[in-house]
Amino acid sequence: MSRPSLLATGPETVYRSGVTLAPTADLTELVVLLTEDGTPCGTALKSQVHHTSTPLHLAFSCWLLDDAGRTLLTRRAATKRTWPGVWTNSFCGHPGPGEEPADAVVRRSVQELGIEVEGVTSLLPSFRYRAVMADGTVENEVCPVFTARIATGSGDLVPDPDEVDEFRWVHLDELREQIAADPSPFSPWMLWQWERFPR
């Protein structure tokens, strides 16, 4: 299945949902750096921002939900710089300079999962975390959390293999049991978000 069809291409891309996105090269290559109080204070290349002294920067997480009470879990590609091969919430990303996090959710759903989303809703607007991998690599993010649904007519999931190795839909009750039994397969930010997830 191909990625979602576009209404137009060129200097700007217009998706069926009516969202207009400018070319994404600058957005996907730069992340927004933040002061301790969350004020933007500059940018850095995404490829260079994650290391043992990762500066605080802006991100987002999104949980896709469906009418059956399930959420989409994805397993991060084995080639990812941070937490390769772990299961996590549906998708994450970094808003570009001047981009609202909710707009980044819409953009990133197409890039990472090949689908459009609708009903983007703020869940944890002030979520912040810091996590350290075994090799010392740090994630350090102000990361507002959203829920969303796959847009009607969006088609099948077509994940980017550079981002996602596997995916599966799981009922929230089943996920609760899995996490209680063994949280180790899941990303730390997913687990911390889950602790605050409405029951």
Backbone as CSV, one residue per row, in Angstrom:
resi,resn,N_x,N_y,N_z,CA_x,CA_y,CA_z,C_x,C_y,C_z
1,MET,0.849,-1.180,0.000,0.000,0.000,0.000,0.888,1.234,0.000
2,SER,0.607,2.192,-0.857,1.409,3.399,-0.916,1.037,4.342,0.216
3,ARG,1.868,5.338,0.415,1.575,6.346,1.420,0.394,7.193,0.959
4,PRO,-0.229,7.950,1.862,-1.438,8.677,1.507,-1.230,9.577,0.302
5,SER,-2.214,9.588,-0.586,-2.128,10.436,-1.758,-2.230,11.897,-1.353
6,LEU,-1.652,12.757,-2.172,-1.626,14.174,-1.887,-2.572,14.895,-2.829
7,LEU,-3.098,15.995,-2.377,-3.914,16.828,-3.244,-3.040,17.668,-4.161
8,ALA,-1.867,18.011,-3.703,-0.966,18.829,-4.502,0.446,18.624,-4.004
9,THR,1.415,18.829,-4.888,2.806,18.801,-4.470,3.495,20.018,-5.052
10,GLY,4.628,20.356,-4.513,5.342,21.537,-4.970,5.966,22.229,-3.782
11,PRO,6.024,23.559,-3.809,6.608,24.267,-2.676,5.904,23.969,-1.361
12,GLU,4.614,23.675,-1.428,3.875,23.265,-0.250,3.129,21.982,-0.573
13,THR,2.853,21.189,0.455,2.106,19.954,0.294,0.779,20.095,1.016
14,VAL,-0.314,19.784,0.324,-1.636,19.877,0.923,-2.198,18.474,1.055
15,TYR,-2.507,18.045,2.280,-3.069,16.733,2.514,-4.585,16.781,2.443
16,ARG,-5.191,15.625,2.269,-6.650,15.562,2.129,-7.356,16.221,3.301
17,SER,-6.737,16.194,4.459,-7.352,16.788,5.642,-7.411,18.304,5.559
18,GLY,-6.732,18.881,4.564,-6.708,20.325,4.440,-5.497,20.961,5.083
19,VAL,-4.671,20.154,5.748,-3.463,20.682,6.369,-2.431,20.962,5.288
20,THR,-1.866,22.144,5.318,-0.839,22.530,4.364,0.509,22.510,5.062
21,LEU,1.446,21.778,4.501,2.770,21.672,5.094,3.816,22.164,4.111
22,ALA,4.704,23.011,4.591,5.834,23.440,3.791,6.825,22.289,3.685
23,PRO,7.815,22.388,2.790,8.829,21.331,2.720,9.407,21.055,4.101
24,THR,9.655,19.786,4.398,9.970,19.399,5.771,11.457,19.288,6.062
25,ALA,12.320,19.566,5.100,13.746,19.344,5.334,14.244,20.082,6.569
26,ASP,13.949,21.383,6.673,14.428,22.148,7.822,13.781,21.662,9.107
27,LEU,12.480,21.283,9.021,11.768,20.852,10.214,12.323,19.544,10.752
28,THR,12.653,18.638,9.876,13.088,17.323,10.323,14.556,17.316,10.728
29,GLU,15.336,18.276,10.308,16.755,18.292,10.625,17.075,19.107,11.869
30,LEU,16.197,20.025,12.248,16.458,20.888,13.389,15.509,20.590,14.537
31,VAL,16.029,20.623,15.755,15.184,20.543,16.942,15.310,21.858,17.705
32,VAL,14.280,22.167,18.479,14.222,23.422,19.220,14.810,23.214,20.612
33,LEU,15.860,23.945,20.932,16.470,23.886,22.254,15.690,24.769,23.221
34,LEU,15.675,24.375,24.499,14.877,25.070,25.506,15.719,25.417,26.725
35,THR,15.345,26.525,27.379,15.891,26.827,28.695,15.179,25.955,29.723
36,GLU,15.631,25.996,30.958,15.028,25.172,32.005,13.556,25.495,32.236
37,ASP,13.138,26.728,31.928,11.724,27.071,32.103,10.902,26.824,30.845
38,GLY,11.517,26.171,29.830,10.786,25.799,28.629,10.760,26.840,27.537
39,THR,11.553,27.888,27.656,11.595,28.937,26.644,12.539,28.538,25.514
40,PRO,12.099,28.634,24.242,13.005,28.335,23.131,14.236,29.241,23.175
41,CYS,15.404,28.656,22.965,16.642,29.431,23.057,17.608,29.127,21.924
42,GLY,17.149,28.417,20.895,18.017,28.106,19.777,17.609,26.811,19.112
43,THR,18.416,26.346,18.183,18.155,25.094,17.481,19.447,24.291,17.389
44,ALA,19.289,23.014,17.103,20.436,22.133,16.884,20.036,21.077,15.872
45,LEU,21.009,20.538,15.171,20.731,19.458,14.235,20.272,18.226,15.004
46,LYS,19.199,17.624,14.548,18.693,16.412,15.192,19.767,15.334,15.240
47,SER,20.543,15.235,14.179,21.564,14.187,14.099,22.677,14.376,15.122
48,GLN,22.772,15.573,15.714,23.866,15.856,16.634,23.412,16.150,18.059
49,VAL,22.103,16.141,18.318,21.617,16.619,19.614,21.606,15.534,20.693
50,HIS,21.569,14.249,20.302,21.474,13.172,21.290,22.854,12.588,21.585
51,HIS,23.323,12.807,22.819,24.632,12.322,23.246,24.624,12.245,24.771
52,THR,25.769,12.175,25.388,25.802,12.011,26.846,25.457,13.287,27.605
53,SER,25.427,14.413,26.892,25.046,15.689,27.516,23.933,16.354,26.712
54,THR,22.945,15.577,26.319,21.857,16.083,25.485,21.198,17.304,26.122
55,PRO,21.123,18.418,25.394,20.463,19.598,25.953,18.946,19.412,25.979
56,LEU,18.297,20.133,26.868,16.838,20.112,26.919,16.285,20.628,25.598
57,HIS,15.342,19.874,25.021,14.770,20.283,23.742,13.311,19.859,23.663
58,LEU,12.626,20.365,22.642,11.189,20.154,22.485,10.910,18.915,21.650
59,ALA,9.961,18.117,22.097,9.535,16.922,21.370,8.027,16.777,21.531
60,PHE,7.492,15.640,21.097,6.101,15.283,21.384,5.985,13.770,21.340
61,SER,4.955,13.244,21.975,4.576,11.835,21.862,3.105,11.773,21.493
62,CYS,2.744,10.761,20.716,1.339,10.573,20.349,0.942,9.113,20.533
63,TRP,-0.234,8.929,21.116,-0.856,7.617,21.256,-2.041,7.565,20.301
64,LEU,-1.987,6.673,19.316,-3.140,6.457,18.445,-4.114,5.504,19.126
65,LEU,-5.373,5.877,19.151,-6.431,5.072,19.760,-7.457,4.709,18.704
66,ASP,-8.200,3.613,18.940,-9.298,3.267,18.035,-10.575,3.032,18.831
67,ASP,-11.666,2.773,18.116,-12.974,2.628,18.763,-13.095,1.339,19.564
68,ALA,-12.167,0.410,19.367,-12.201,-0.857,20.099,-11.454,-0.776,21.429
69,GLY,-10.997,0.412,21.806,-10.275,0.556,23.063,-8.833,0.105,22.981
70,ARG,-8.264,0.178,21.782,-6.883,-0.251,21.589,-5.987,0.955,21.308
71,THR,-4.701,0.754,21.514,-3.702,1.731,21.108,-2.674,1.045,20.220
72,LEU,-2.055,1.822,19.354,-1.027,1.289,18.468,0.327,1.385,19.152
73,LEU,1.001,0.246,19.290,2.377,0.219,19.766,3.306,0.005,18.578
74,THR,4.472,0.631,18.622,5.466,0.436,17.574,6.787,0.028,18.212
75,ARG,7.532,-0.797,17.488,8.879,-1.163,17.952,9.890,-0.349,17.167
76,ARG,10.673,0.422,17.876,11.626,1.314,17.241,12.641,0.526,16.414
77,ALA,12.987,1.067,15.264,13.919,0.398,14.370,15.245,0.123,15.077
78,ALA,15.866,-0.975,14.712,17.136,-1.370,15.333,18.254,-0.385,15.036
79,THR,18.062,0.454,14.020,19.083,1.426,13.640,18.913,2.780,14.327
80,LYS,17.887,2.936,15.166,17.651,4.218,15.831,18.796,4.552,16.791
81,ARG,19.109,5.840,16.895,20.200,6.279,17.775,19.857,6.064,19.245
82,THR,18.601,6.283,19.605,18.190,6.134,20.999,17.151,5.028,21.133
83,TRP,17.335,4.182,22.103,16.438,3.082,22.430,16.040,2.265,21.192
84,PRO,17.030,1.752,20.456,16.696,0.910,19.305,16.026,-0.384,19.743
85,GLY,15.037,-0.810,18.975,14.413,-2.109,19.193,13.435,-2.200,20.336
86,VAL,13.165,-1.108,21.046,12.209,-1.183,22.152,10.807,-0.834,21.654
87,TRP,9.815,-1.360,22.364,8.423,-1.027,22.065,8.079,0.303,22.729
88,THR,7.255,1.083,22.049,6.896,2.387,22.573,5.500,2.776,22.100
89,ASN,5.061,3.955,22.521,3.763,4.459,22.066,3.803,4.684,20.555
90,SER,2.694,5.064,19.977,2.510,5.004,18.525,3.605,5.700,17.732
91,PHE,3.894,6.949,18.055,4.995,7.645,17.388,5.371,8.891,18.172
92,CYS,6.578,9.352,17.912,7.123,10.538,18.568,7.821,11.386,17.513
93,GLY,8.230,12.565,17.912,8.950,13.423,16.986,9.345,14.725,17.638
94,HIS,9.877,15.611,16.811,10.342,16.911,17.278,9.691,18.005,16.441
95,PRO,8.954,18.919,17.058,8.479,20.079,16.303,9.666,20.879,15.772
96,GLY,9.517,21.403,14.572,10.553,22.258,14.028,10.434,23.671,14.560
97,PRO,11.384,24.520,14.251,11.322,25.910,14.702,10.024,26.585,14.265
98,GLY,9.287,27.145,15.212,8.042,27.836,14.910,6.847,26.937,14.681
99,GLU,7.014,25.629,14.792,5.932,24.677,14.539,5.261,24.291,15.851
100,GLU,3.940,24.346,15.877,3.204,23.918,17.059,3.309,22.396,17.208
101,PRO,3.434,21.886,18.430,3.516,20.433,18.605,2.355,19.669,17.976
102,ALA,1.125,20.185,18.074,-0.017,19.482,17.474,0.120,19.399,15.961
103,ASP,0.687,20.433,15.333,0.924,20.389,13.891,2.021,19.387,13.560
104,ALA,3.005,19.279,14.440,4.066,18.291,14.232,3.518,16.872,14.303
105,VAL,2.510,16.644,15.149,1.855,15.334,15.212,1.276,14.978,13.850
106,VAL,0.577,15.919,13.234,-0.035,15.682,11.922,1.038,15.393,10.882
107,ARG,2.092,16.182,10.884,3.177,15.985,9.919,3.859,14.641,10.121
108,ARG,4.192,14.360,11.365,5.005,13.179,11.646,4.241,11.880,11.423
109,SER,2.921,11.893,11.592,2.145,10.670,11.349,2.298,10.200,9.911
110,VAL,2.370,11.148,8.994,2.556,10.804,7.581,3.967,10.291,7.346
111,GLN,4.944,10.985,7.903,6.336,10.616,7.664,6.698,9.270,8.278
112,GLU,6.216,9.015,9.482,6.652,7.818,10.206,5.762,6.613,9.966
113,LEU,4.443,6.826,9.856,3.498,5.709,9.759,2.752,5.654,8.438
114,GLY,2.899,6.675,7.595,2.244,6.655,6.296,0.751,6.871,6.339
115,ILE,0.256,7.455,7.413,-1.183,7.705,7.547,-1.401,9.129,8.048
116,GLU,-2.614,9.623,7.797,-3.016,10.900,8.370,-3.820,10.647,9.638
117,VAL,-3.789,11.632,10.536,-4.526,11.509,11.788,-5.529,12.646,11.920
118,GLU,-6.498,12.420,12.799,-7.486,13.447,13.113,-7.776,13.381,14.611
119,GLY,-8.504,14.370,15.097,-8.853,14.380,16.514,-7.658,14.479,17.433
120,VAL,-6.643,15.217,17.012,-5.447,15.369,17.846,-5.827,16.116,19.128
121,THR,-5.590,15.472,20.272,-6.040,15.993,21.564,-4.890,15.998,22.564
122,SER,-4.727,17.109,23.250,-3.680,17.214,24.266,-4.026,16.337,25.463
123,LEU,-3.079,15.513,25.893,-3.278,14.616,27.031,-2.432,15.039,28.233
124,LEU,-1.150,15.238,27.997,-0.214,15.654,29.051,0.599,16.826,28.502
125,PRO,0.070,18.034,28.583,0.709,19.170,27.904,2.060,19.573,28.467
126,SER,2.343,19.241,29.712,3.597,19.690,30.327,4.534,18.537,30.678
127,PHE,4.348,17.383,30.036,5.188,16.222,30.322,6.653,16.530,29.994
128,ARG,7.519,16.194,30.917,8.962,16.372,30.728,9.670,15.160,31.311
129,TYR,10.735,14.733,30.672,11.468,13.582,31.200,12.937,13.650,30.795
130,ARG,13.724,12.896,31.521,15.130,12.681,31.198,15.406,11.206,31.410
131,ALA,15.983,10.552,30.410,16.276,9.124,30.491,17.678,8.877,29.949
132,VAL,18.362,7.896,30.525,19.743,7.608,30.154,19.854,6.150,29.718
133,MET,20.409,5.936,28.520,20.646,4.589,28.024,21.860,3.971,28.716
134,ALA,22.020,2.667,28.533,23.152,1.962,29.144,24.491,2.515,28.671
135,ASP,24.543,3.024,27.434,25.799,3.570,26.913,26.013,5.030,27.293
136,GLY,25.101,5.587,28.089,25.240,6.963,28.541,24.508,7.992,27.709
137,THR,23.943,7.585,26.571,23.184,8.514,25.741,21.931,8.971,26.482
138,VAL,21.660,10.257,26.405,20.582,10.862,27.187,19.463,11.365,26.279
139,GLU,18.222,11.130,26.701,17.064,11.848,26.171,16.673,12.872,27.228
140,ASN,16.418,14.101,26.808,16.142,15.188,27.744,15.140,16.119,27.073
141,GLU,13.856,15.885,27.313,12.832,16.528,26.499,11.681,17.110,27.314
142,VAL,11.212,18.262,26.886,9.855,18.706,27.174,9.012,18.110,26.061
143,CYS,8.073,17.251,26.423,7.460,16.353,25.443,5.947,16.285,25.641
144,PRO,5.197,17.299,25.194,3.744,17.222,25.321,3.209,15.953,24.668
145,VAL,2.225,15.355,25.323,1.674,14.076,24.885,0.269,14.294,24.339
146,PHE,-0.005,13.647,23.200,-1.289,13.770,22.518,-1.898,12.397,22.283
147,THR,-3.211,12.369,22.101,-3.889,11.219,21.515,-4.444,11.649,20.165
148,ALA,-4.670,10.672,19.304,-5.245,10.947,17.985,-5.837,9.654,17.449
149,ARG,-6.532,9.783,16.343,-7.097,8.631,15.643,-6.672,8.685,14.187
150,ILE,-6.595,7.515,13.571,-6.303,7.485,12.144,-7.463,8.127,11.403
151,ALA,-7.153,9.035,10.503,-8.185,9.766,9.780,-9.006,8.828,8.903
152,THR,-10.292,9.079,8.831,-11.179,8.299,7.975,-10.661,8.330,6.542
153,GLY,-10.539,7.170,5.935,-10.081,7.084,4.553,-8.584,7.176,4.378
154,SER,-7.839,7.161,5.470,-6.394,7.332,5.370,-5.692,6.105,4.799
155,GLY,-6.315,4.936,4.900,-5.685,3.737,4.371,-4.870,2.999,5.409
156,ASP,-4.124,2.008,4.942,-3.367,1.146,5.843,-2.091,1.822,6.335
157,LEU,-1.624,1.356,7.467,-0.341,1.813,7.991,0.791,1.371,7.071
158,VAL,1.689,2.308,6.767,2.875,2.005,5.969,4.078,2.624,6.689
159,PRO,4.574,1.963,7.738,5.644,2.568,8.534,6.941,2.746,7.749
160,ASP,7.662,3.788,8.094,8.994,4.027,7.561,9.944,3.022,8.222
161,PRO,10.607,2.161,7.452,11.466,1.142,8.063,12.671,1.722,8.795
162,ASP,13.027,2.966,8.532,14.097,3.603,9.289,13.641,4.009,10.687
163,GLU,12.322,3.987,10.909,11.763,4.392,12.193,11.134,3.233,12.963
164,VAL,10.473,2.322,12.243,9.630,1.303,12.880,9.958,-0.074,12.320
165,ASP,10.253,-1.032,13.203,10.473,-2.420,12.788,9.187,-3.239,12.811
166,GLU,8.326,-2.981,13.789,7.071,-3.725,13.928,6.015,-2.803,14.513
167,PHE,4.767,-3.223,14.360,3.696,-2.515,15.061,2.586,-3.500,15.385
168,ARG,1.798,-3.167,16.407,0.644,-3.990,16.749,-0.345,-3.159,17.552
169,TRP,-1.609,-3.466,17.367,-2.671,-2.857,18.155,-2.888,-3.703,19.402
170,VAL,-3.009,-3.060,20.551,-3.200,-3.781,21.804,-4.266,-3.066,22.621
171,HIS,-5.144,-3.849,23.226,-6.176,-3.268,24.079,-5.521,-2.658,25.316
172,LEU,-6.053,-1.557,25.792,-5.454,-0.877,26.939,-5.402,-1.768,28.175
173,ASP,-6.412,-2.611,28.372,-6.389,-3.529,29.512,-5.254,-4.541,29.377
174,GLU,-5.046,-5.031,28.161,-3.953,-5.977,27.917,-2.603,-5.300,28.133
175,LEU,-2.483,-4.067,27.664,-1.234,-3.339,27.853,-0.950,-3.142,29.338
176,ARG,-1.971,-2.839,30.098,-1.804,-2.660,31.540,-1.237,-3.934,32.172
177,GLU,-1.746,-5.087,31.745,-1.269,-6.364,32.272,0.174,-6.628,31.846
178,GLN,0.493,-6.312,30.598,1.852,-6.538,30.107,2.868,-5.689,30.863
179,ILE,2.530,-4.431,31.076,3.451,-3.541,31.782,3.634,-3.987,33.225
180,ALA,2.547,-4.404,33.869,2.638,-4.870,35.255,3.501,-6.122,35.359
181,ALA,3.413,-6.998,34.357,4.165,-8.249,34.386,5.639,-8.045,34.062
182,ASP,5.927,-7.171,33.082,7.314,-6.962,32.658,7.411,-5.661,31.864
183,PRO,7.848,-4.584,32.490,7.944,-3.310,31.773,9.184,-3.180,30.895
184,SER,10.102,-4.132,30.956,11.403,-3.971,30.305,11.358,-3.816,28.781
185,PRO,10.357,-4.370,28.053,10.379,-4.177,26.605,10.009,-2.771,26.142
186,PHE,9.560,-1.902,27.053,8.978,-0.623,26.663,9.921,0.542,26.958
187,SER,9.766,1.602,26.173,10.601,2.789,26.361,10.295,3.450,27.700
188,PRO,11.286,4.100,28.304,11.028,4.745,29.598,9.994,5.851,29.512
189,TRP,10.011,6.635,28.431,9.025,7.722,28.335,7.612,7.186,28.178
190,MET,7.463,6.060,27.494,6.135,5.458,27.388,5.631,5.032,28.764
191,LEU,6.495,4.423,29.551,6.084,3.959,30.879,5.706,5.128,31.782
192,TRP,6.475,6.201,31.733,6.159,7.372,32.562,4.859,8.034,32.110
193,GLN,4.624,8.051,30.801,3.355,8.586,30.301,2.192,7.684,30.722
194,TRP,2.419,6.390,30.658,1.371,5.432,31.020,0.932,5.610,32.471
195,GLU,1.872,5.928,33.355,1.527,6.160,34.759,0.507,7.284,34.914
196,ARG,0.498,8.224,33.970,-0.397,9.378,34.032,-1.581,9.244,33.085
197,PHE,-1.654,8.092,32.390,-2.687,7.894,31.369,-4.057,7.775,32.040
198,PRO,-5.073,8.490,31.551,-6.418,8.371,32.149,-6.914,6.940,32.083
199,ARG,-7.488,6.464,33.174,-7.994,5.089,33.220,-9.493,5.082,32.945
